[in-house]
Structures are given as structure tokens and as C-alpha cells.
Amino acid sequence: MQSDYNAAWHTLAMNEAFSKLESSPEGLSPAEAQARLAQVGQNKLKEGKRKSVFAIFLAQFADFMIWVLIAAAVISAFLGEWVDCGIILFVVILNAVMGTVQESRAEAALEALKNMVAPMARVVRDGVLHIVPAALLVPGDVVLIEAGDLIPADIRLFECASLKVEESALTGESVPVDKDTKPVGDAGAAIGDRTNMAYMATSAAYGRASGVVVSTGMETQVGKIAAQLGAAQKETTPLSQKLNQISNILSIGVLIVAALIFAIGLLSGRELFDMFLTAVSLAVAAIPEGLVAVITIVLAMGMGRMAQRGAIIRRLPAVETLGSTQVICSDKTGTLTENRMTVKSVRTDDEPLLWQAMGHCNDSRLSKKDKALGDPTETALIDYLLQNGHWSTDALRGRTRAGEIPFDSQRKRSSVAVGLKQGGLRIFVKGAPDVLITRCLLDDDMRARIERENDEMAEKALRVLAFAYKDVETVDTRDVEGTESELIFIGLVGMIDPPRAEAAEAIRTCRAAGILPVMITGDHKATAVAVAQSLGILSDGRRALTGAELEQMDDAALDADIEGIGVYARVAPEHKTRIVEAWQRRGKVVAMTGDGVNDAPALKKADIGVGMGITGTDVSKGASDMVLTDDNFATIVTAVGEGRRIYDNIHKTAKFLLSSNAGEVIAVLVATLLGWRMLAPVHILWINLVTDTFPALALGVEPAENDIMQRSPRDKKTAFLTGGDWLRILCVGAAEALLTLAAFIVGARVYASPELGMTMAFLTLSLTQLFATLGFQSERHSVFTMKAGQHRALWIALFGSAALQMIVVLVSPLRELFGLAAPSLVQYGIVLGLCIGMLMFIELLKSFTRMLWKRGEEK
Ligand code: ATP
């Protein structure tokens, strides 16, 4: 099948194309599609090869400090220091293994997310409409295309209703191209001139069409280009870039201190090799290389959790931005409401004509089981017609049309032309009442009556559609204005779309979290206000504005007013962009939802573009940072909470890691200055191994603090680590070092055993870090208010790490290997006391900070 892909499909007449593809407008049979899939493979572009686990493992060695360590191991071996050599190599390999595990888990999580947003296609097989993953399309499949769809394969169009396709991905031309079905004479026509073809990776900007798939996967035009392109770039986030910078600067600092320690040690007559190993070990331990790695895995795991809760992150930086969201602009229909419409009210003087209009001017189709499929506004009309016996299912299936102008949210109306028995055509138009009224031939009384009825329905939160018609001899649907004017009014239909059960609660959560909810809708102002009021969006005294009123305002007026507007009604998609920009000029971080093809610019402009997984068009999803699998407003709020939790945890992890490293550097520096051999190089490496990984990861996956959605959003301008944070990091590091030195003095002086001093310092330096983890678990609240049961990962990490640390001291062969002594119970008690002292110190620091904050808030 695929071997024919070079055929000049655009030159063929439709029957030739179908016979070449052994297909028809009814599509393939499911069995034939299956067989072709087995033959030609999935309709997917090959991606750059995923890194193998072994490659990830090897990549762990692309680090300067690892090579310094390996060099140190080799030198140790030359000098016959087999123990040192063995332990260093063990540390190197363990580090690489842990790095590999972390990185492959992060990659797997990202990969799984990618598959969750796989595009779907509407395909006709044996005359029945199916929605299948686009990957399963095969040549010969008949597909339906609507505005907003990504074109799922290379397609020859055989039925076209004003289709315009945006082909910039292939041709560079950003103005959408008009499509039709006529054969193109020139076999060598450029892609952009093949007007009866739609190509994979382009998108439908307007209209509707049916076509037959001619090639899939790597045989498509874009597939041929993709084959020439390399693998996609790896994405980094602003936060990981910032942390990378911090870690680079600190690395230089650590290297300088390590060199200093080496020099001082030599000057004070210590052994050259011992001092060299000490300096290297310290550098390895204190360089915060783990920081960025931990952040990556925390972000990836956070994305996994968000996906489970219905929010798929498409761009990694969104995770960070989410937490600082200050304004959420949301669509009404489907996001705040259920998008389950039911006709509640019908007003007309000519019922039979209204039933005709409702049935004909309607794109929904019937499924095999007679269920209406399509846009909920339209399926509600069909449901009503069927339930009340105004149409039969057979009659609905037999509908034909002579022309149409599809709905778009700009015009807010749609038209269908139907052939009349007596000859000529009847054009049915439906749309927003306020829009249709201006296109109908009406006297003043009639107009006033319709407006009154419309208002009555809208104030009851009903979504109202008006219907009109006119009879003509012929129609040119390209003349939209002419076709949709001088209409005769038929009637109004009002339908209810109940607010989502969880929406009101989510709005309350938003307010408590200092986030402003804003409703933006294409619906009538009265309908929008009624829904907004029932949800509590306008409870703060803000008002509603219409798109027309918005257009009257210049940017300055909008900026001055924006905080006072809670609802925008009858807006067009381009208004959304203006609203986003106005908020951004006020320095706010804005999330904006969107589903239509024209929403893409606003979604891109917003700090967080939120796409709709169920009702969203491919184009809008592609422009989003986050896609909701349930289209639900409450899910955005949940995701913001998750974003805050992740940011919080990264902050805690960074503070913990940096203070631990500071503790190690200060302790070894002071000891060297005092001429003490307090810790052997392998001790330093071991402590780093025990404390750097598990507790840091555990802090990264901590549950959210209870009050996380009761704080104001983080100001995006504040630095990730403030001056205060650095001071706290230094204080905690200094305290750890001090306690370690104290432990050494007790062992080496009071008990007069250098080995015991070393052992006590070894235990104290690592265990104080583990106790500090408990202190860092909350940045604001005391550890004594912590609900112990909720922190499983943290406890496992702490006890696991403590056990690793203790094993070296408790198991005698290991103890001898590390050159340590066995402390008595009292001596263990002293170490424990010092550790508790560490925790108390952090709690003291926190209560001091809390006091400062309180004062700040009172001012
Ligand atoms: P939101 O922006 O919150 O999703 P919405 O769904 O009401 O709100 P649009 O879909 O842009 O926004 O619809 C705007 C108006 O157009 C509706 O209020 C309705 O009057 C009219 N309308 C909606 N769907 C159709 C349709 N299929 N055919 C004709 N008119 C429609």
C-alpha cells in the first residue's frame, strides 16, 4: 500500500484515488484496516532513539569530580592503600548507579506523559464513525477534519466545506490556505499549491472536510523531513538553570576551600597523600552536584502526580510557574459547567419550522446506538427532537445539505442550506440571539419581544440559541454576509448547562489562596452573570463586561479597570489575548483556558496556557502548557496546589543539601586549621553518600503542608534563595560543624582516644544532618506540630540512612576497615544529645523567622 506514496495524488480524480487505495467514501472495513496496519505499521513519526540504561549509566561519568575520584583511587592503589581505593571505587559506582536509577525513572515518567496526549482521529470504517488514536490510521482510511484538528496523516480531500489549512509547519506560510476537492493539473506542484491535499503536521484553521488517507507515518511529507532531523532538544526549566548556576558558583568556592585545606595541611606538616585525599573527598562531598539531579526527578515525579489528578504538563517550566499563579481566567462552558446541555425552554410561533431548523442546522451525527455525537449544544437539540418525536432517527440519518457555513466563535452562528422539494434552497441559521436579531427582518415590537424573552431565559442561567431561515434560488456560501442576512425569525431555544458540583468549592479555594478567578465566555452576559453568581465568582463585588464594551476601552482604560471585572461575556477569542496582556502589564502571573482553534494565541501568551483534553482542539492543546484530562476548573486549582508543593519541596531540598555541604566544609576546614585529623577522606565520602541522596529525595516528595492553599501566591520576582535563606543555610551548616568538633573533642580529649574522637565526629556530622532534615521538613511550622504518620518517605529515608551510617560503626570488620572505634552507650548518648541540640537549634531559627514574619505582616 505504502509503496505507492509517491503517486501524485493531487492530480488524480477522486474515483481514481479511491480505486488506487482500494477504498471508498464508506471507508475501509475494520478488518482491512487491521490488516493494512500490520503491513505498513503505525502512523507515527520515528523519534530520536531513547537513551539506553547503559548509556545513561555511562553519562554519569561525564563529570570532572568523578574522574578526580577515580584518579584518587588509582593513586591509592599505587600506594598500596587498598582500603581507600576500594571504598572510593565503591562510592563512585554507587553514585553512578543511583544517578542512573533517578534519571531513567524521570525519563520514563516524561515518556508516559507524552503518550497521554496522543492525538485522536475521526475515521469512518464501513460507514460508521469511530474515534481512534491517530497512530492507527492506514492508507485508505476515510477521515473527517474539523477546525482546530491537527491533520493526522497525508490526506486527499474529497469533500470540503470552507476548509482552510494552516501549513506553516511544512511550507513556512502562516496564512491559512483555502482547500477544495478539484484535481490539480501540475504533477510537480509545490506542497503549498496542492489545494486538494491536507498534510500531516498542518492544522485545520477553519471549516470542515472529509478525505482519504494516502500516506502515513514516515512516508508522509513531514515524515520525510523528520527523517532528516535529529533528536529533540532536552528541556530545562528556569529553576534548574538557576540552580545549575548556584551549584557552579558554589563548586568553584568549594574547590578553593579544598585547595586551601590541602595547603594548610601541608604547611602544618601533615602527610601529602592524606591531605590530597582529604581535599578531594571534601570537594566531592561538598560540591552540590546532586542539586540539579534531585530537582529533575522531583519535577518529573510531580508531573506524574499531576497527571494522575487530571493535569498533564506539556512543558516542564509550567510546573514551577503554576505555583505562582495569581489569576485564573477560565471558560465557562465545560470548565466551570458540566457541558451537559438539556433543552429547557422553547419559544416560537411556528413549531414545525423550528423542529426543521433544529434538525437540519446541526452537525451532530447518530451513533450505531442512536446516540447523538458532536458538540453538546447541538446534541442537546437532537436529543430534544428525538425525545419528543419531532424527528425519527431514520430521517436524521437521511439528512443531506446543499451547502453550509460552519460555526465559529467569532460569528457566533452557523448556517446550513437544504434543497426544497419544489426546487430552490432553504437556508437555516442558528446562533446567539443578539447576533441573529440584527440579521432578521423584524419590526420594533417583534424585536422587543424577542429581546425580552431572551433576557428572561438568560437570567435563569439558560444558554439561548435563536433560529431563522430564508428561501433562495441558489447560494454562494463564500459570501457569508449575503447568505446570513435578511432572515426570517423562527424562535428561541434555551438550554441549561449545570455548574460542575466541585466548581464552587474550587472558587473558594482560589480565593483563600490569593488567586483571582475570572470567567470568560462566548455566552450572553445575563447567562454568564447568573452562572458566575451561583459559583461565587462575583461575590467580591466585581462586575461583568461584554466583548463589545471591551472593544470600546483602550489599553489604559482596561488596565485601570481590570481588577474590578470578574466576568467577560460575548467575547471573541482575540479579546482573551487582550485580557491576558492587561493582567501581565500589572505584573500578574496568569493562567488562561481555551479550547478553540482561535484560542491558541491567548494560550501561548498566558503564563500558563490550559488546554482541554476532552473538548479541546488539537491546535489549542498544542499551544498549551498544561492539558486537563477532565476539562475541569477544579483540576486547575489542584494543579496550582501541586505546583506550590513541588516548589516548596525543591526549596526545602536545596536548603537541606546546601546546609549539609556547608557543615562538611566548615567542619573539615576548622579541624585542619586546628591541626586535627578529625575525619579520614573515606569518612567524608561515606557521609556524603548517606546524607545527600535519600533524605534529599524524601524532602522532594513530601506531602503539601496543610496551609499551602491559604498562603498568597509566591512573588515570581523573589529570588529562589533569598538573603535570609543563605543566612539560615550558613547558620545550620556552622552549627553542624560546631557540634561535630565538640563530639571530636569529647572523644579525643575527654576520653583521650583519637579513634573514638573520629568515630564520634563521624557519627555526629552525618546524624546532625539527618536530624536537620526533620527541621527542614517545614519551613514555617514547628516539627512538633508535624503529623508523623503522613511522612512515610521521610521516615524511611531517615531510618535507612541512619542504618547505613550505623552499620559502619556496629559491624566490626567494617569498623576496622574505616579505622573507627566502638563507642560505649554513654558515648552514643552524647552523640544523640548533640543531634537533638541540632534540631532544637533549627526550631529556634524557625520560631525567630516566624516572629519576624508576623511583625512584617502586622506592619
Ligand atoms: P465558553 O467560551 O465559556 O466556552 P461558549 O461555549 O458559550 O462559552 P462559544 O462556543 O464561543 O462560547 O459560543 C458563543 C455563542 O455562540 C453561544 O452563546 C451561542 O449563542 C452560540 N453558539 C454556540 N454554539 C453554537 C453552534 N453550534 N451553532 C450556532 N451557534 C452557536
Residues whose N, C-alpha, C, O or C-beta is under 5 A from the ligand:
A	BS01	ATP	D331 K332 T333 T377 F407 S409 K412 R413 S414 K430 G431 A432 V464 I520 T521 G522 D523 H524
